Structures are given as C-alpha cells and as structure tokens.
C-alpha cells in the first residue's frame, strides 16, 4: 500500500504588519474589542506590488529546500487560494513557471478557508493511486484585496500569507485519512457576493468584498468542526488521548478553544498563530504547521489533526502521522 507523507514545509508572511492599534486610527474599533472577539493582535498585509503567486513562490521554495528536493522532482502542483493573481491561468500554473517546472499537472483548488485541506486531500489520493510521487501543495492568499476596510466586522479578522508542503510517496504511514464536506445552503453566511460571471461591473467598481454573518458562522463552525474531528478519529479507531497536536484553521480563538475542549485536549497541544497572523484563509494551516515543525514542537512520529471550515460552507478534517 502506498502512503503519502509530508517531507518538507515552508511558509512566508509579507513584511508589513498591521496591528490592532494601527486599525484604531482607521476604524471605530479598539485593540481590546478585536482581541476579545477573535484572539487577533496583528496581521501581515501584502505590499501593493506583492501578489498571491509571489507569496506562494517564497513558501514553495522553502518547502522544497526543507524536503531536500529540487523543483525538477515535483510531479504535481496544487494551490489552494481564493485570491488568484489572474482569472486564468491558475496560480498553480504561474507558480509552476516561476519554479522552472514543466509538464506536470498544476491547478488551483477553491474552497476558501478549507482550501488547504481540500488541496492536500487531492494530493493524498493522487499519491495513493500512483498519480504522483512528489507533490507540492500550497495555500496562499492576499485576502486583504477582498476586504472592505471600512467594515470592522470583517477587515480586522484577515491577513495575507502562504504556506507549503512537499508530500511524497512512502512505505510508512503519513496521512491516515481525510474527510471533506460542503453545504451550499449556507452560501450567504460567508461570501463575496459578486463574481466575474454574475456582476463584473460590481468588481470593476470595487465592491467585491467579503461579507459575513459572524454569530451564525461561529455557532455553525463549532459544531461542524467538532464533528469533523471526531469523524477522523473514529475512521482510524483512534482515541482522543493519542493525538499529540491539533493544527486548526486560524479563524477565531474561541472556535479553536471550543474544538480543543471537545477533544479534551489542552491548549498546550494546539498550534495557535491567529494572534500574529489573523485569518489567512487557505494559508493558515500550512503556516501554523511550518512554524511548529521549525521550532521543534511537532516531531516525527506524532499524530496530528488538521481541521478547517470556509465559505460555501466547506469544511473538513485530516488525521496524519508526521
């Protein structure tokens, strides 16, 4: 049986940091108001000349180096993003060209904040079925470009960044199972309500902004994500006590704490970056994972759960051994 293992990680955050105190000069808000509701202190914002593919390239090169590979070794590229550089080609194809890779499949996955789990699921199944031996999977966002900076209910929550992993075929267990879900009935609770096909004039007029009904999203996310985590455990006949780390989507510290309580997992075993990164959408899990790998909190042989949810709604979980 073929297994898919993470062999390298990388991440990148733009240089500019926008703190809650900075936002106090722009909005009717305070550091305490933002932090108490989200757990966020600051977030990184891409420069005007910096785009999603730029962030993805930095993270990808670091992941490739971490794995001891070269770009020529990559035979599949999947990029999770909601903020692509262009309508087409895909950001994955742009990244492929930047890396000097030719011929291998390259495409984007759009599942918003659950996008990285969706993308990693694709890679996992491609390796299982001999479609790939060495894949690059990236979550990258310039989410600040789709925010209304006058709407304090949304703009204070998000940031920009990218994270990447190299996933390779192995004879040792790595990713143990993946569980994806979606329900379009919740489409209006978290969305950008216009698009190229339906309202291109709205986009040109600068009205393509993120909208969110925060209370409804919070209530739904706590239940759905808790169920998704338990689904991963049950699928592998794994007890909650066997989990070393939870690496959650960094959406809201209250959601993260609620999931940890449901797992009976100490917050000391939860990777939290939301205070410094904000919600970086598809980039949040690989950013957090790379940080914890590089500072030696996450070690080989440990069991880890990923979980995320995003607009759509999309959500999912993944259990793996690092």
C-alpha positions as CSV (number, residue, x, y, z in Angstrom):
1,X,0.0,0.0,0.0
2,X,1.2,3.5,-0.9
3,X,1.3,6.1,1.8
4,X,1.5,9.9,1.5
5,X,3.9,11.6,3.9
6,X,4.8,15.3,4.5
7,X,8.5,15.5,3.9
8,X,9.0,19.3,3.8
9,X,7.3,22.5,4.9
10,X,7.7,26.2,4.2
11,X,5.9,29.5,4.7
12,X,6.0,33.2,4.0
13,X,4.5,36.3,5.5
14,X,4.6,39.7,4.0
15,X,6.9,42.2,5.7
16,X,4.2,44.8,6.5
17,X,2.5,44.2,9.9
18,X,-0.9,45.8,10.6
19,X,-1.6,45.8,14.3
20,X,-4.9,46.4,16.1
21,X,-3.5,49.7,17.3
22,X,-2.9,50.7,13.7
23,X,-6.6,49.8,12.9
24,X,-7.7,52.1,15.7
25,X,-6.6,55.0,13.5
26,X,-8.7,53.8,10.6
27,X,-11.8,52.4,12.2
28,X,-14.2,52.8,15.1
29,X,-12.6,50.0,17.0
30,X,-10.0,49.2,19.7
31,X,-7.3,46.6,20.3
32,X,-9.4,45.2,23.2
33,X,-12.6,44.9,21.1
34,X,-10.8,43.0,18.3
35,X,-8.7,40.8,20.6
36,X,-11.6,39.8,22.9
37,X,-13.7,38.7,20.0
38,X,-11.1,37.0,17.8
39,X,-7.8,36.5,19.6
40,X,-6.0,38.6,16.9
41,X,-3.4,41.2,17.8
42,X,-1.9,41.8,14.3
43,X,-1.8,40.5,10.8
44,X,0.5,40.7,7.8
45,X,-0.6,42.7,4.7
46,X,0.9,42.2,1.2
47,X,2.7,45.2,-0.4
48,X,1.0,46.9,-3.3
49,X,3.5,45.2,-5.7
50,X,3.2,41.8,-4.0
51,X,0.7,39.2,-5.2
52,X,-0.5,35.7,-4.3
53,X,1.9,33.9,-6.6
54,X,4.8,35.9,-5.0
55,X,3.8,34.6,-1.6
56,X,3.3,31.1,-2.9
57,X,6.7,31.1,-4.5
58,X,8.5,32.0,-1.3
59,X,6.7,29.3,0.7
60,X,7.2,26.7,-2.0
61,X,10.9,27.2,-2.3
62,X,11.3,26.9,1.4
63,X,9.3,23.7,1.5
64,X,11.3,22.2,-1.4
65,X,14.5,23.1,0.4
66,X,13.2,21.6,3.6
67,X,12.4,18.3,1.9
68,X,15.9,18.1,0.3
69,X,14.3,18.2,-3.1
70,X,14.7,20.3,-6.3
71,X,11.9,21.8,-8.4
72,X,12.6,19.2,-11.1
73,X,11.5,16.5,-8.6
74,X,8.0,17.9,-8.4
75,X,5.4,16.0,-10.4
76,X,2.1,17.6,-9.2
77,X,1.3,21.2,-8.0
78,X,-2.0,22.1,-6.3
79,X,-2.6,25.6,-5.0
80,X,-5.4,26.5,-2.7
81,X,-6.4,30.1,-3.0
82,X,-9.4,32.4,-3.1
83,X,-7.4,35.3,-4.3
84,X,-5.6,34.2,-7.5
85,X,-3.4,36.6,-9.5
86,X,-5.5,36.1,-12.6
87,X,-8.8,34.7,-13.7
88,X,-6.6,32.3,-15.7
89,X,-4.1,30.8,-15.9
90,X,-4.3,29.3,-12.5
91,X,-1.9,30.5,-9.7
92,X,-0.5,26.9,-9.8
93,X,0.5,27.3,-13.4
94,X,2.0,30.7,-12.7
95,X,3.9,29.1,-9.8
96,X,5.0,26.2,-11.9
97,X,6.6,28.6,-14.4
98,X,8.3,30.6,-11.6
99,X,9.9,27.3,-10.3
100,X,11.0,26.3,-13.8
101,X,8.9,23.1,-13.7
102,X,7.5,21.8,-16.9
103,X,4.7,19.3,-18.0
104,X,3.4,18.1,-14.6
105,X,-0.2,18.8,-13.7
106,X,-0.8,22.1,-12.0
107,X,-4.2,23.5,-10.9
108,X,-5.9,25.6,-8.2
109,X,-8.5,24.5,-5.6
110,X,-11.0,27.0,-4.3
111,X,-12.7,26.0,-1.1
112,X,-11.8,29.3,0.8
113,X,-10.5,28.7,4.3
114,X,-10.9,24.9,4.0
115,X,-9.0,25.1,0.7
116,X,-5.7,23.7,2.0
117,X,-7.3,20.5,3.4
118,X,-9.1,20.1,0.1
119,X,-5.9,20.5,-1.8
120,X,-4.0,18.2,0.5
121,X,-6.8,15.6,0.0
122,X,-6.3,15.8,-3.8
123,X,-2.5,15.2,-3.3
124,X,-3.1,12.4,-0.8
125,X,-5.4,10.5,-3.2
126,X,-3.2,11.1,-6.2
127,X,-0.2,9.5,-4.4
128,X,-2.4,6.6,-3.2
129,X,-3.4,5.9,-6.9
130,X,0.1,6.4,-8.3
131,X,-0.8,9.7,-9.9
132,X,2.1,11.4,-8.1
133,X,5.3,10.6,-6.2
134,X,6.4,14.0,-5.1
135,X,3.8,16.8,-4.9
136,X,3.8,20.4,-4.0
137,X,0.7,21.7,-2.2
138,X,0.4,25.4,-1.3
139,X,-2.1,27.6,0.5
140,X,-1.6,31.2,-0.5
141,X,-3.8,34.3,0.0
142,X,-3.8,38.1,-0.4
143,X,-7.1,38.2,1.3
144,X,-6.6,41.9,2.1
145,X,-7.6,42.6,-1.5
146,X,-11.2,41.4,-1.0
147,X,-11.8,43.3,2.3
148,X,-13.8,46.4,2.8
149,X,-11.5,48.4,5.1
150,X,-14.5,50.4,6.4
151,X,-16.2,47.3,7.7
152,X,-14.8,46.5,11.1
153,X,-16.8,43.2,11.3
154,X,-14.6,41.6,8.6
155,X,-11.5,43.6,7.8
156,X,-10.0,43.2,11.3
157,X,-10.1,39.4,11.0
158,X,-8.0,38.6,7.9
159,X,-4.4,38.7,6.8
160,X,-2.1,37.6,4.0
161,X,0.4,34.8,3.8
162,X,1.4,31.5,2.3
163,X,2.3,28.0,3.5
164,X,3.5,25.0,1.5
165,X,4.2,21.3,1.9
166,X,6.0,18.6,-0.1
167,X,4.1,15.4,0.1
168,X,5.8,12.2,-1.1
169,X,5.0,8.6,-1.7
170,X,6.2,6.4,1.2
171,X,6.1,2.9,2.6
172,X,5.4,4.3,6.0
173,X,2.1,5.8,7.2
174,X,1.7,9.5,6.9
175,X,-1.8,10.9,6.1
176,X,-4.1,8.4,7.6
177,X,-7.5,9.7,6.4
178,X,-9.2,12.8,5.0
179,X,-12.8,13.9,5.4
180,X,-14.3,16.6,3.3
181,X,-17.8,18.2,3.4
182,X,-19.7,21.1,1.9
183,X,-23.2,22.5,2.0
184,X,-24.2,25.3,-0.3
185,X,-27.3,26.0,1.7
186,X,-25.1,28.3,3.9
187,X,-23.7,30.2,0.9
188,X,-24.9,33.6,2.1
189,X,-23.4,33.5,5.6
190,X,-19.8,34.0,4.5
191,X,-19.2,35.1,1.0
192,X,-18.0,37.6,-1.6
193,X,-21.4,38.1,-3.3
194,X,-20.2,39.0,-6.8
195,X,-18.1,37.4,-9.4
196,X,-16.7,37.7,-12.9
197,X,-19.7,35.9,-14.5
198,X,-22.6,37.5,-12.5
199,X,-21.5,41.0,-11.7
200,X,-18.3,42.1,-13.4
201,X,-19.3,45.8,-13.2
202,X,-19.5,45.4,-9.4
203,X,-15.9,44.1,-9.3
204,X,-14.7,47.0,-11.5
205,X,-16.5,49.4,-9.2
206,X,-14.6,48.0,-6.2
207,X,-17.5,46.3,-4.5
208,X,-16.3,42.7,-4.4
209,X,-15.8,42.5,-0.7
210,X,-16.1,39.7,1.9
211,X,-19.4,39.7,3.8
212,X,-20.0,37.6,6.9
213,X,-22.8,36.9,9.4
214,X,-20.4,36.3,12.3
215,X,-22.7,34.9,15.0
216,X,-24.3,32.4,12.7
217,X,-20.9,31.3,11.3
218,X,-19.5,30.9,14.8
219,X,-22.3,28.7,16.0
220,X,-22.2,26.5,12.9
221,X,-18.4,26.2,12.9
222,X,-18.1,25.0,16.4
223,X,-20.5,22.1,15.9
224,X,-19.4,21.1,12.4
225,X,-15.7,21.2,13.1
226,X,-16.1,19.2,16.3
227,X,-18.0,16.6,14.4
228,X,-15.3,16.5,11.6
229,X,-12.5,16.0,14.1
230,X,-14.4,13.1,15.8
231,X,-15.1,11.6,12.3
232,X,-11.4,11.5,11.7
233,X,-10.7,9.8,15.0
234,X,-13.5,7.2,14.5
235,X,-12.3,6.4,11.0
236,X,-9.0,5.4,12.3
237,X,-10.2,3.8,15.6
238,X,-8.0,6.4,17.3
239,X,-8.6,7.6,20.9
240,X,-8.5,11.3,21.6
241,X,-5.7,10.7,24.1
242,X,-3.5,9.6,21.2
243,X,-3.5,13.0,19.5
244,X,-0.3,15.0,20.0
245,X,-1.3,18.2,18.2
246,X,-4.3,19.9,16.8
247,X,-3.4,22.3,14.0
248,X,-6.7,24.1,13.3
249,X,-7.7,26.7,10.8
250,X,-6.9,30.0,12.5
251,X,-10.3,31.7,12.3
252,X,-11.2,32.6,15.8
253,X,-9.6,31.7,19.1
254,X,-13.0,31.0,20.7
255,X,-13.7,28.4,18.0
256,X,-10.2,26.9,18.5
257,X,-10.7,26.6,22.2
258,X,-14.2,25.0,21.8
259,X,-12.7,22.3,19.5
260,X,-9.9,21.6,21.9
261,X,-12.4,21.2,24.8
262,X,-14.5,18.8,22.7
263,X,-11.3,16.8,22.1
264,X,-10.3,17.1,25.8
265,X,-7.0,18.4,24.5
266,X,-5.0,21.0,26.4
267,X,-4.4,24.3,24.6
268,X,-0.7,23.5,25.2
269,X,-1.2,20.9,22.4
270,X,-2.9,23.2,20.0
271,X,-0.9,25.2,17.5
272,X,-2.1,28.8,17.6
273,X,-0.9,31.6,15.3
274,X,-4.0,33.7,15.0
275,X,-2.7,36.3,17.4
276,X,0.1,37.2,15.0
277,X,-1.3,36.1,11.6
278,X,-5.0,36.7,11.8
279,X,-7.1,34.5,9.5
280,X,-5.1,33.8,6.4
281,X,-7.7,31.6,4.8
282,X,-6.2,28.7,2.9
283,X,-2.7,29.6,4.1
284,X,-3.5,29.3,7.9
285,X,-2.9,25.6,8.4
286,X,0.3,25.2,6.5
287,X,1.6,28.5,8.0
288,X,0.9,27.2,11.5
289,X,2.3,23.7,10.8
290,X,5.5,25.0,9.3
291,X,6.1,27.2,12.3
292,X,5.6,24.3,14.8
293,X,7.8,22.0,12.7
294,X,10.6,24.5,12.6
295,X,10.5,25.3,16.3
296,X,10.5,21.6,17.1
297,X,7.2,21.4,18.8
298,X,5.9,19.0,16.1
299,X,8.2,16.0,15.9
300,X,8.4,12.8,13.7
301,X,6.1,10.1,14.8
302,X,3.5,12.3,16.4
303,X,-0.2,12.2,15.5
304,X,-1.8,15.4,14.3
305,X,-5.3,16.6,13.3
306,X,-6.0,19.3,10.8
307,X,-9.4,20.9,10.7
308,X,-10.8,23.9,8.8
309,X,-14.0,25.5,7.5
310,X,-14.7,28.1,4.9
311,X,-17.4,29.9,2.9
312,X,-19.6,27.7,1.0
313,X,-19.8,26.2,3.6
314,X,-16.8,23.9,3.1
315,X,-15.2,22.0,5.9
316,X,-13.1,19.0,6.7
317,X,-10.5,17.2,8.8
318,X,-7.4,15.1,8.3
319,X,-5.5,12.8,10.6
320,X,-1.9,12.1,10.0
321,X,1.4,10.9,11.4
322,X,4.3,13.3,10.9
